[in-house]
Amino acid sequence: MNNNFPNMPYSNANPSYIPNQGTQPPYTNIPNINQNYNSYIDEKYQYAYNILNNNPAQIATFYMSYPDSVEWRDRIFTGRVIHASREYTLLRNEETREWYVLPSIYLNYVIYNEEVNLS
């Protein structure tokens, strides 16, 4: 075996300076991040879902961004909210009679033209 690799890390180093891969890191007292993060995400989406569902048949403007599309980069949709869920919102444009299914993942924000019911 040839150990003549001068650019290799720790090639000529004293073995006592090589970090022990079996030791525990000093930050092991962190709470379960996945559980806390998932509950935060669920509450966040539940709140947005509640606002959209508590205001049925209101006219709203949806600001959407599609980062993977050149033609549809940023779009604005205005219409009456017909149905809303965690995954999408069904919107009907009153002027053109077009229906839109807007995926929630691309939603930036919503502006309502009327008073919003938050309960």
C-alpha positions in Angstrom: 0.0 0.0 0.0 1.4 3.3 -1.0 0.8 6.2 1.4 2.5 8.9 -0.6 -0.5 11.2 -1.0 0.7 14.7 0.2 -2.7 16.4 -0.5 -4.8 14.0 1.4 -6.2 15.3 4.7 -4.5 13.8 7.7 -2.0 11.9 5.5 0.9 12.7 7.8 -1.1 13.8 10.8 -0.8 12.3 14.2 -3.7 9.8 14.7 -4.7 11.4 18.0 -5.7 14.5 16.1 -8.2 12.7 13.8 -11.7 13.3 15.1 -13.4 10.2 16.5 -16.4 9.4 14.4 -18.1 7.4 17.1 -18.6 10.3 19.6 -21.8 12.1 20.2 -22.0 15.7 19.1 -22.4 18.3 21.8 -25.9 19.4 20.5 -27.8 16.2 21.4 -30.3 18.0 23.7 -32.3 19.5 20.8 -36.0 18.6 21.1 -37.6 16.5 18.3 -37.4 19.1 15.5 -39.5 17.0 13.0 -42.4 16.8 15.4 -42.4 20.5 16.2 -41.9 21.5 12.6 -44.8 19.3 11.3 -47.2 20.7 13.9 -46.2 24.2 12.9 -46.7 23.5 9.2 -50.1 21.9 9.9 -51.3 24.9 12.0 -50.1 27.3 9.3 -52.0 25.6 6.5 -55.0 25.0 8.6 -55.2 28.7 9.3 -55.0 29.7 5.7 -57.5 27.0 4.8 -59.9 28.3 7.4 -59.7 31.9 6.1 -60.5 30.8 2.6 -63.3 28.5 3.7 -64.9 31.0 6.1 -65.3 33.5 3.3 -67.2 31.6 0.6 -68.5 33.3 -2.5 -66.4 36.4 -1.9 -64.5 38.1 -4.7 -60.7 37.8 -4.1 -57.5 38.4 -6.0 -54.9 35.6 -5.8 -51.2 36.4 -6.4 -49.5 33.3 -7.7 -45.8 32.5 -8.6 -44.8 29.6 -10.8 -41.0 29.5 -10.4 -40.4 26.8 -13.0 -42.3 28.6 -15.8 -41.0 31.4 -18.0 -44.4 32.3 -19.5 -46.4 32.0 -16.2 -43.8 33.3 -13.8 -46.1 35.6 -11.8 -49.8 35.6 -12.4 -52.8 37.3 -10.8 -56.3 35.7 -10.7 -59.4 37.5 -9.7 -62.7 35.8 -9.1 -65.2 34.4 -6.7 -63.9 31.7 -4.3 -66.1 28.6 -4.9 -64.1 26.1 -2.8 -60.9 25.9 -0.9 -58.8 23.1 0.5 -55.2 22.5 1.6 -54.2 21.6 -1.9 -56.0 24.0 -4.1 -58.6 26.7 -4.4 -61.4 26.7 -7.0 -62.0 30.2 -8.4 -64.6 31.5 -10.9 -63.9 34.6 -12.9 -67.3 36.5 -13.0 -66.4 38.5 -16.1 -65.0 35.8 -18.4 -66.9 32.8 -16.8 -63.6 30.9 -16.6 -62.9 28.5 -13.8 -59.5 28.2 -12.2 -58.0 25.5 -10.0 -55.1 27.2 -8.2 -52.6 24.9 -6.4 -51.9 26.2 -2.9 -48.2 25.6 -3.2 -47.9 28.5 -5.7 -50.0 30.9 -3.7 -48.2 34.1 -2.5 -51.1 36.0 -0.9 -54.8 36.8 -1.3 -56.5 40.2 -1.3 -60.2 40.2 -0.6 -62.5 43.0 -1.9 -64.9 42.7 1.0 -64.6 42.3 4.8 -63.0 39.0 5.8 -64.5 36.6 8.4 -61.6 35.3 10.5 -63.5 33.0 12.8 
